[in-house]
Amino acid sequence: MKQFPAFLLFVLFSICIFSSCKNSNSPQAVTEKFLTSVVQADFDKAKALSTKNTWGMLDIWAAFTKEIPENVKAEKAENFKVKILDTKTESDSTVIVTYSTEPKILPFNKIRLQKELDIEGRIKWKVDISTLELGTGDELYINAVDSTSGIRLEMERQSPDTISDKQENNPQQ
């Protein structure tokens, strides 16, 4: 009977250790929860996991999913899988999480997360899609023709904040 309190203490200690090992607010966990909430069309939860800058995009997604029947949403959510491939620190307050999903639900495979402090001063990671370069790592190009000169302009997006101009003397295109 003397061993029972020691055994109970050991079990409680083990539960505390194992429950604290998984950080539900890590960038990887927030990414997984965010993507899962999007596929489940739980946009309130997705908003709770994202910055205010992301909410406009979530509202657009919510409007598009209103017409999808509930059984289709449920089937897609049931078969949904997220795999975190990489996490890279971008700055002191942002990280980029690379992921893959099955089935693919978004046109990009990277999400930027921003570090924020809650009211109690604890760190919370929030998805910030508005500042994300919406590519899969390839540079984005915008082709246009200058209406006054007829010169074809090619805008190459090199980073989220930089655009460089390239001019070609090709008025045909």
N, C-alpha and C positions, 0 to 999 in steps of 0.2 A: 504494500500500500504506500510505502515511502517513495517508490519510484513513480507513482502516478503523477504527482505535482511536477516532478522533473520532466517527465514525458510530455505533459501538457505545456509546460514552458517551452520545451524544444519545438513542439508543433507550432505554437504561436510565433516563436522566433522565426521559424522557417517560412511561415506564411508572410510575415512582414518582409523578410528578405526577398522572397520571390515576387511579391507584389510591387516592391519598390524597384526591381530591376527593369521593368518595362516602363519607359517614360512615355506616357500618352500625349505629351506635349513636345516631343522631339519633332524636328522638321519632317522626318520620314513618316511618323505616325500621323501628323497633321495632313500631310499630302495624301496618305491613304484614306483617312477619314473624309477629306474634302472630295476626292474623286468618287468615293463610294456614295456620298450624299448627293452628288450631281447625278450619278447614274440612277439613284433611287428617286430622283426628282424631289429631294428634301432640301429645297433651296433656303429655308430658314436656317437649317443646320449648316449649310454651305456658307451662308452669310456670317454666321457666328465664327467660322473658321477662316474668314478672309477679311481683308482691309476694306474700308469704305470705297476705295477706288475700284474694287472688283465687283461691287454690288450691281452696277449698271449692266455689266455683262451677264451676271446671274439673272437679272430681271429679263433680259432678252432670251436667255435659255429657258427660263420659266414660261415665257409666252409661247415659245416654240413647242414645249412639251405638253401644253394644255390639251392639244388635239390628239395626243397619243393615248390609245386606250390603256386602262390600268393593267390589264392582263399582259400587254406587251412590255410595259414598264417593269412589272414584277418578274417576268421571264428574263429580261435583260439584267436586272439586278441580281437575280439568283445565280446566273452564270458568270458574273463579273469577277475578274481577278486583277489585282494590282501587284506589280513587282517593282520594287525600288532598285534601280540600277546603280545610282551614284549620287553622292551629295558633295557639292563643292562650295566652300566659303567664298562669297563674292566680296563682302566687306564685313566690317564689325557688326553690322545689323542686318545683313541679308545673306541667304544661301540659295543655291540653285539645286533643286532635286530633279534628277533624271529618272524617268519611270517608263514602264510599259504597261499597257492594260490589254486585257482580252475580254471582250472585244474592244477595239479602239473606239473611244468616245469623243476625243478632242483632236483638233488638227495639229497639236504640238505634243512633244514628249518631255518638256521641261517646265517646271513651275518654280517661280521665284517666291521665297518666303521671307517675310520681314519680321524682325524681332520687335515686339512691343511690350510695354510694361502695363500690367493691370493695376487696378486701384490699390491693391495691397503690395505693389512693387515686384510682383513675380513676373518672370519672363514668359511671354506667350508668343508662339510663332503663328503668323497669319499669312495665308496665301495672298499674293499680290500680282494678279494677272495683268493689270493695266500697264505695268512697266516691263512686262515680259516681251522678249523678242519672239514673235510668233513663228518661229521656224523650227526645223529639226536640226539646227546646227548649220545648215547651208545659208549663204548670204541671200538676202531678199533683194529683188530687183524690181524697179518700177520703170517701165518704158513709156516715153511720151515724145511728142513732136512739138517743137516750139512753133506756134501758129504764125509768128511774124517772119521768122527766118527759114522755116521748113527744116531746121536741123533736128535730127533725132537726138534726144537726150536719154541717157540711161542713168538712173539714180541707183547707186549701190549702197545698200544699208550694211555698214560695217560693224556697228555696235548699236545698242539701244538708243544712244544719244548722238550718233554721228551719221551724217549722210554726205557722200561725196558725189560730185557731178562728173559724168563722162560725156563728151560730145563726139558725135560721129557726123561726118558730112554725108549723110544718106537721106536726102529728102523724100525718097520713095516710100519709106516706111513710117 
